[in-house]
Amino acid sequence: MSVFRRMSQVFQQKANAALDKAEDPAQALDLSYQKMMENLSQIRRSIADVVTSQKRLEAQRAQLQNQYDKLQGQARQALQQGQEDLAKQALARAQTLPAQIAPLDQQISVLQTQAKHLEETGRQTQAKVEQFRAQRDTMKAQYTAAKASTQAMESISGLSEQMSDVNLMLDRAKDKVAQMQARSEAVTELSNSGVLDAPSFGGPTDDIEAQLAAGSPMNDVNYQLEQMKAELAAGSAQAAPATPKEPQTAVSTPPVPSALNAVNSIVIRIAGEGRYRIPTSLRPALEGLDTAMEVALNTNDETSFTKCAHQLVKLIKESGTPVPDEDLTASDLVVPGEEMSIAEASTILSGDGNNADQPRSES
């Protein structure tokens, strides 16, 4: 499908060029510095969280230690009063506390190690941020100076956009003056020679008009032939789902499934509208319309091209399903819209389509 694939490549080239033109090195450096600062802030928050957990465990350990010391004191006081059973009870309770304190000591030690590691990481990150900030300021200054110097030199040498426009307008004015002078001389010469007064000049016996009139029926026949092929292929593809399932042969058209997927379908973008997923069984119809549109392009037949475009868009919309914007599937083909003219299609295919619709973001 020469027309569709070439149009798809043109849209991809325009998208890449637009992204490259929109990218600003100074803004990219600022964004990188901002992300580094966010990473540094995250490290600091992590250090604060670890130290907080450590302090909570230390407070819990101190509470258990105080409880242990209190029970020990109560046991001594009970012995002094001759209450041996009460002393045993206090010692029994105190005996369970060391088993609770030991794990807390291990956890506190682990948190202390993590806090030290995060602090070291934070210091290293802080040093990198400071170094990058100095490099960023230097690079932004160099970029600004280079940009200003380039603009100044382009303005002096005539390579800037404004000077280029002035030079182009001057060249076009010179061409028009030369063309008008040549036309004036030609008309004067023809008028003096009497050729313009001949009754048969430009009349019905003009050989050029006769050749053009003789060539137009053949172009119309070629267009009608390709259009019939496309209509027959489209009719076969749309009627295929109603037939009962049978073993597929070399001449049978596979049915269009209710839920299309990437294996048995293709994604087509209609220029200026949106994307649709259609079954691969419609390829013969698309190829027929593609050939008919190519014939219309080569013969500059605006009516035939517009009619093919309407049939193509109608076939895609009736046989396919819209692809949502959040689906980042790349388009397999890009086809002209219903309102696209031959001049616009030729401009896009020649790579000079500055007014073509830009494709939406796709991965």
C-alpha positions as CSV (number, residue, x, y, z in Angstrom):
1,M,0.0,0.0,0.0
2,S,2.3,2.7,-1.3
3,V,0.1,5.8,-0.5
4,F,-0.8,4.7,3.1
5,R,2.7,3.6,4.1
6,R,4.4,6.7,2.6
7,M,1.9,8.9,4.4
8,S,2.6,7.1,7.7
9,Q,6.3,7.6,7.3
10,V,5.7,11.3,6.6
11,F,3.7,11.7,9.8
12,Q,6.4,10.0,11.9
13,Q,9.1,12.2,10.4
14,K,7.1,15.3,11.2
15,A,6.4,14.2,14.8
16,N,10.1,13.5,15.5
17,A,11.1,16.8,14.0
18,A,8.6,18.7,16.1
19,L,9.8,17.0,19.3
20,D,13.4,17.7,18.5
21,K,12.6,21.4,17.8
22,A,10.6,21.8,21.0
23,E,13.3,20.4,23.3
24,D,15.3,23.1,25.1
25,P,18.7,22.2,26.7
26,A,18.3,24.8,29.5
27,Q,14.9,23.4,30.5
28,A,16.3,19.8,30.4
29,L,19.1,20.8,32.8
30,D,16.6,22.5,35.2
31,L,14.4,19.4,35.2
32,S,17.4,17.2,35.9
33,Y,18.5,19.4,38.8
34,Q,14.9,19.4,40.2
35,K,14.8,15.6,40.1
36,M,18.2,15.4,41.9
37,M,16.9,17.7,44.6
38,E,13.8,15.5,45.0
39,N,16.0,12.5,45.5
40,L,18.0,14.3,48.1
41,S,14.8,15.3,49.9
42,Q,13.6,11.7,49.8
43,I,16.9,10.5,51.4
44,R,16.5,13.1,54.2
45,R,13.0,12.0,54.9
46,S,14.2,8.4,55.0
47,I,16.9,9.3,57.6
48,A,14.3,11.1,59.7
49,D,12.0,8.0,59.6
50,V,14.8,5.6,60.6
51,V,15.9,7.8,63.5
52,T,12.3,8.2,64.6
53,S,11.9,4.4,64.7
54,Q,15.2,4.1,66.6
55,K,14.1,6.6,69.2
56,R,10.8,4.8,69.7
57,L,12.6,1.5,70.3
58,E,15.0,3.1,72.7
59,A,12.1,4.5,74.6
60,Q,10.5,1.1,74.8
61,R,13.7,-0.5,75.9
62,A,14.2,2.1,78.6
63,Q,10.7,1.5,79.9
64,L,11.3,-2.3,80.1
65,Q,14.6,-1.6,81.9
66,N,13.0,0.6,84.4
67,Q,10.3,-2.0,85.0
68,Y,13.0,-4.6,85.5
69,D,14.9,-2.4,88.0
70,K,11.7,-1.7,89.9
71,L,10.8,-5.4,90.3
72,Q,14.4,-6.1,91.5
73,G,13.9,-3.3,94.1
74,Q,10.5,-4.7,95.2
75,A,12.0,-8.2,95.6
76,R,14.7,-6.8,98.0
77,Q,12.2,-4.8,99.9
78,A,10.0,-7.9,100.3
79,L,12.9,-9.9,101.7
80,Q,13.7,-7.2,104.2
81,Q,10.1,-7.4,105.4
82,G,10.2,-11.2,105.6
83,Q,7.8,-11.7,102.7
84,E,9.7,-14.3,100.8
85,D,6.7,-15.4,98.6
86,L,6.2,-11.8,97.5
87,A,9.9,-11.5,96.7
88,K,9.7,-14.7,94.5
89,Q,6.7,-13.3,92.7
90,A,8.6,-10.0,91.9
91,L,11.7,-11.9,90.7
92,A,9.6,-14.2,88.5
93,R,8.1,-11.1,86.7
94,A,11.5,-9.5,86.4
95,Q,13.0,-12.7,84.9
96,T,10.8,-12.3,81.7
97,L,11.9,-8.8,80.9
98,P,15.5,-9.5,79.7
99,A,14.1,-11.7,76.9
100,Q,12.1,-8.7,75.7
101,I,15.0,-6.3,76.0
102,A,17.5,-8.4,74.0
103,P,15.6,-8.2,70.6
104,L,15.1,-4.5,71.1
105,D,18.9,-4.0,71.4
106,Q,19.4,-5.9,68.1
107,Q,16.8,-3.8,66.3
108,I,18.2,-0.5,67.7
109,S,21.7,-1.6,66.4
110,V,20.3,-2.3,63.0
111,L,18.5,1.0,62.8
112,Q,21.6,2.9,63.9
113,T,23.6,1.2,61.1
114,Q,20.9,2.1,58.5
115,A,20.8,5.7,59.7
116,K,24.6,6.0,59.3
117,H,24.4,4.5,55.8
118,L,21.7,6.9,54.8
119,E,23.6,9.8,56.2
120,E,26.6,8.9,54.2
121,T,24.4,8.5,51.1
122,G,22.9,11.9,51.7
123,R,26.3,13.5,52.0
124,Q,27.4,11.9,48.7
125,T,24.2,13.0,47.0
126,Q,24.5,16.5,48.3
127,A,28.0,16.7,46.9
128,K,26.7,15.5,43.5
129,V,23.9,18.0,43.5
130,E,26.3,20.9,44.2
131,Q,28.6,19.7,41.5
132,F,25.7,19.3,39.0
133,R,24.4,22.8,39.9
134,A,27.7,24.4,39.0
135,Q,27.8,22.4,35.8
136,R,24.2,23.3,35.0
137,D,24.9,27.1,35.4
138,T,28.0,26.8,33.3
139,M,26.3,24.9,30.5
140,K,23.2,27.2,30.5
141,A,25.5,30.2,30.2
142,Q,27.5,28.5,27.3
143,Y,24.2,27.6,25.5
144,T,22.8,31.1,25.9
145,A,26.0,32.7,24.6
146,A,26.3,30.2,21.7
147,K,22.6,30.8,20.8
148,A,23.1,34.6,20.9
149,S,26.2,34.4,18.8
150,T,24.6,32.1,16.2
151,Q,21.6,34.5,15.9
152,A,23.9,37.5,15.5
153,M,26.1,35.7,12.8
154,E,23.0,34.5,11.0
155,S,21.6,38.0,10.9
156,I,24.9,39.4,9.6
157,S,25.4,36.6,7.0
158,G,21.7,36.6,5.9
159,L,21.0,33.0,7.1
160,S,18.4,34.1,9.7
161,E,14.7,33.4,9.1
162,Q,13.9,37.0,8.6
163,M,16.7,37.6,6.1
164,S,15.9,34.4,4.3
165,D,12.3,35.5,3.9
166,V,13.5,38.9,2.5
167,N,15.9,37.2,0.1
168,L,13.2,34.7,-1.0
169,M,10.7,37.6,-1.6
170,L,13.3,39.4,-3.6
171,D,14.1,36.3,-5.7
172,R,10.4,35.8,-6.4
173,A,9.9,39.4,-7.3
174,K,12.9,39.1,-9.8
175,D,11.4,35.9,-11.3
176,K,8.0,37.5,-11.7
177,V,9.5,40.6,-13.4
178,A,11.5,38.4,-15.7
179,Q,8.4,36.2,-16.5
180,M,6.3,39.3,-17.2
181,Q,8.9,40.8,-19.4
182,A,9.2,37.5,-21.4
183,R,5.4,37.2,-21.6
184,S,5.2,40.8,-22.8
185,E,7.8,40.1,-25.5
186,A,6.0,36.9,-26.6
187,V,2.6,38.5,-26.8
188,T,4.0,41.4,-28.8
189,E,5.8,39.1,-31.2
190,L,2.7,36.9,-31.7
191,S,0.5,40.0,-32.2
192,N,2.9,41.4,-34.8
193,S,3.1,38.1,-36.6
194,G,-0.8,37.8,-36.8
195,V,-0.9,34.3,-35.1
196,L,-3.4,35.5,-32.4
197,D,-5.8,36.7,-35.2
198,A,-6.1,33.2,-36.8
199,P,-9.7,31.9,-36.4
200,S,-8.5,28.3,-35.7
201,F,-6.2,29.2,-32.8
202,G,-7.5,27.5,-29.7
203,G,-10.6,26.3,-31.5
204,P,-12.2,22.9,-31.5
205,T,-9.6,21.5,-34.0
206,D,-6.8,22.1,-31.5
207,D,-4.6,19.0,-31.5
208,I,-3.6,19.3,-27.8
209,E,-7.3,19.4,-26.7
210,A,-8.1,16.4,-28.9
211,Q,-5.3,14.4,-27.3
212,L,-6.4,15.3,-23.8
213,A,-10.0,14.5,-24.6
214,A,-9.0,11.1,-26.1
215,G,-6.9,10.3,-23.0
216,S,-9.6,11.1,-20.3
217,P,-11.9,8.1,-21.1
218,M,-9.1,5.6,-20.5
219,N,-8.3,7.2,-17.2
220,D,-12.0,7.0,-16.2
221,V,-12.1,3.3,-17.2
222,N,-9.0,2.6,-15.0
223,Y,-10.6,4.4,-12.1
224,Q,-13.9,2.6,-12.5
225,L,-12.1,-0.8,-12.7
226,E,-10.1,-0.2,-9.5
227,Q,-13.3,1.1,-7.7
228,M,-15.2,-2.0,-8.7
229,K,-12.4,-4.2,-7.3
230,A,-12.5,-2.3,-4.0
231,E,-16.3,-2.6,-3.7
232,L,-16.3,-6.3,-4.4
233,A,-13.5,-6.9,-1.9
234,A,-15.3,-4.8,0.7
235,G,-18.5,-6.7,0.2
236,S,-16.8,-10.0,0.6
237,A,-15.1,-8.9,3.8
238,Q,-18.3,-7.6,5.4
239,A,-20.4,-10.7,4.4
240,A,-17.8,-13.2,5.7
241,P,-18.9,-13.1,9.4
242,A,-22.4,-14.3,8.5
243,T,-21.2,-17.5,6.8
244,P,-20.9,-20.7,9.0
245,K,-17.4,-21.6,10.2
246,E,-15.7,-23.9,7.7
247,P,-12.0,-24.9,7.2
248,Q,-10.2,-22.0,5.6
249,T,-9.1,-22.4,2.0
250,A,-6.9,-20.4,-0.3
251,V,-9.9,-18.4,-1.7
252,S,-12.0,-18.0,1.4
253,T,-12.0,-14.7,3.4
254,P,-11.6,-15.1,7.2
255,P,-14.5,-13.8,9.2
256,V,-14.1,-10.5,11.1
257,P,-14.1,-11.4,14.9
258,S,-16.2,-9.5,17.4
259,A,-13.1,-8.6,19.5
260,L,-10.2,-7.5,17.3
261,N,-6.7,-8.0,18.4
262,A,-3.2,-7.2,17.1
263,V,-2.9,-10.6,15.3
264,N,-5.9,-10.4,13.1
265,S,-6.3,-6.7,12.8
266,I,-4.5,-3.5,11.8
267,V,-4.6,0.0,13.2
268,I,-5.4,2.8,10.7
269,R,-5.3,6.6,11.4
270,I,-7.6,8.8,9.4
271,A,-5.8,12.1,8.9
272,G,-7.4,14.8,11.0
273,E,-9.8,12.5,12.8
274,G,-8.7,9.4,14.8
275,R,-7.6,5.8,14.8
276,Y,-9.6,2.6,14.0
277,R,-8.8,-1.1,14.3
278,I,-10.1,-3.1,11.3
279,P,-9.8,-6.8,10.5
280,T,-7.0,-7.8,8.1
281,S,-9.6,-9.4,5.8
282,L,-10.3,-5.9,4.5
283,R,-6.8,-5.6,3.0
284,P,-8.0,-6.4,-0.6
285,A,-10.6,-3.6,-0.3
286,L,-8.0,-1.2,1.0
287,E,-5.5,-2.2,-1.8
288,G,-8.2,-1.6,-4.4
289,L,-9.0,1.9,-3.1
290,D,-5.3,2.6,-2.7
291,T,-4.7,1.8,-6.4
292,A,-7.8,3.9,-7.4
293,M,-6.5,6.8,-5.4
294,E,-3.0,6.5,-6.9
295,V,-4.6,6.6,-10.4
296,A,-6.5,9.8,-9.4
297,L,-3.3,11.3,-8.0
298,N,-1.4,10.6,-11.2
299,T,-4.1,12.0,-13.4
300,N,-5.0,14.9,-11.0
301,D,-8.6,13.8,-11.0
302,E,-10.0,15.7,-7.9
303,T,-13.5,14.2,-8.2
304,S,-12.3,10.6,-8.3
305,F,-9.9,11.2,-5.5
306,T,-12.6,12.7,-3.3
307,K,-15.0,9.9,-4.0
308,C,-12.3,7.3,-3.1
309,A,-11.6,9.1,0.1
310,H,-15.2,9.1,1.1
311,Q,-15.5,5.4,0.4
312,L,-12.3,4.6,2.2
313,V,-13.4,6.5,5.4
314,K,-16.9,4.9,5.3
315,L,-15.4,1.4,4.9
316,I,-13.0,2.0,7.9
317,K,-15.7,3.5,10.2
318,E,-18.3,0.9,9.4
319,S,-16.0,-2.1,9.6
320,G,-13.7,-1.0,12.4
321,T,-13.8,0.0,16.0
322,P,-12.4,3.3,17.3
323,V,-9.0,3.1,19.2
324,P,-9.1,5.1,22.5
325,D,-6.6,7.8,23.0
326,E,-5.0,6.0,26.0
327,D,-4.1,3.1,23.7
328,L,-0.5,3.8,22.6
329,T,-0.5,1.2,19.8
330,A,1.4,2.6,16.8
331,S,-0.7,3.1,13.6
332,D,0.1,0.7,10.8
333,L,-1.3,3.0,8.1
334,V,-2.3,6.6,7.8
335,V,-5.1,7.4,5.2
336,P,-6.4,10.7,3.8
337,G,-9.4,12.3,5.4
338,E,-12.7,12.9,3.6
339,E,-11.9,16.6,3.1
340,M,-8.3,16.1,2.0
341,S,-7.6,17.4,-1.6
342,I,-5.1,16.1,-4.1
343,A,-2.9,19.2,-3.5
344,E,-2.8,18.5,0.2
345,A,-2.1,14.8,-0.3
346,S,0.7,15.5,-2.8
347,T,2.2,18.1,-0.4
348,I,2.3,15.5,2.4
349,L,3.8,12.8,0.2
350,S,6.4,15.1,-1.1
351,G,7.6,15.8,2.5
352,D,6.6,19.5,2.5
353,G,3.3,19.1,4.4
354,N,3.7,22.0,6.9
355,N,-0.1,22.2,7.3
356,A,-0.7,18.5,7.7
357,D,-2.4,17.3,10.9
358,Q,0.2,16.3,13.5
359,P,-0.4,12.7,14.8
360,R,-1.2,12.2,18.5
361,S,1.4,10.9,20.9
362,E,2.1,7.2,20.3
363,S,4.7,4.9,21.7
